[in-house]
Amino acid sequence: MMLSGQISIELTVDDYVAAADHQKRIEGLLARIRDTYPNATLTLRERRRPKPPLPRGDRGGRPALYGEA
């Protein structure tokens, strides 16, 4: 049987310098985890805020066709 474990850390940073500092600290934690679990990996992703919903058109919900204004 294979199991997959996940540890989630959400960060709010002001810039890439702060993000790099957090990444370095997390990599230090991961090094200790790898002592027990050598195949452990780290993936960092930028989470963007969701876009606001688009305003509804005045065409009764019919999708606009390419080329229509």
C-alpha positions as CSV (number, residue, x, y, z in Angstrom):
1,M,0.0,0.0,0.0
2,M,1.3,3.5,-0.8
3,L,0.3,6.5,1.2
4,S,0.9,10.2,0.4
5,G,1.2,12.8,3.2
6,Q,0.9,16.5,2.7
7,I,1.9,19.4,5.0
8,S,0.4,22.7,4.0
9,I,1.8,26.1,5.0
10,E,0.1,29.3,3.7
11,L,2.2,32.4,3.8
12,T,1.5,36.1,2.9
13,V,4.7,37.8,1.8
14,D,5.3,41.3,0.5
15,D,7.9,40.5,-2.1
16,Y,10.2,37.9,-3.6
17,V,12.9,38.5,-1.1
18,A,10.6,37.6,1.8
19,A,9.3,34.6,-0.2
20,A,12.9,33.4,-0.7
21,D,13.6,33.8,3.1
22,H,10.5,31.6,3.9
23,Q,11.5,29.1,1.2
24,K,15.0,28.8,2.8
25,R,13.5,28.2,6.2
26,I,11.0,25.6,4.9
27,E,13.9,23.8,3.1
28,G,15.7,23.6,6.5
29,L,12.6,21.9,8.0
30,L,12.4,19.6,4.9
31,A,16.0,18.5,5.4
32,R,15.1,17.2,8.9
33,I,12.0,15.5,7.5
34,R,14.2,13.8,4.8
35,D,16.2,12.2,7.5
36,T,13.2,9.9,8.1
37,Y,11.5,10.2,4.7
38,P,14.2,10.6,2.0
39,N,11.7,10.9,-0.9
40,A,10.0,14.0,0.7
41,T,9.7,16.9,-1.8
42,L,8.9,20.6,-1.5
43,T,6.7,22.5,-4.0
44,L,6.0,26.2,-3.6
45,R,3.4,27.9,-5.7
46,E,2.1,31.4,-6.0
47,R,-1.6,31.5,-5.0
48,R,-3.3,34.3,-6.8
49,R,-6.5,35.8,-5.5
50,P,-9.6,34.7,-7.5
51,K,-10.7,37.1,-10.2
52,P,-14.0,38.9,-9.5
53,P,-17.0,37.5,-11.5
54,L,-17.6,39.0,-14.9
55,P,-20.6,41.3,-15.2
56,R,-23.7,39.7,-16.7
57,G,-24.4,40.9,-20.2
58,D,-27.6,42.4,-21.4
59,R,-28.3,39.6,-23.9
60,G,-30.2,37.3,-21.6
61,G,-27.3,35.0,-20.9
62,R,-26.7,34.0,-24.5
63,P,-22.9,33.7,-25.2
64,A,-21.4,36.3,-27.4
65,L,-20.2,35.0,-30.8
66,Y,-16.8,35.7,-32.1
67,G,-16.8,39.1,-33.9
68,E,-19.9,40.4,-32.1
69,A,-19.5,43.7,-30.3
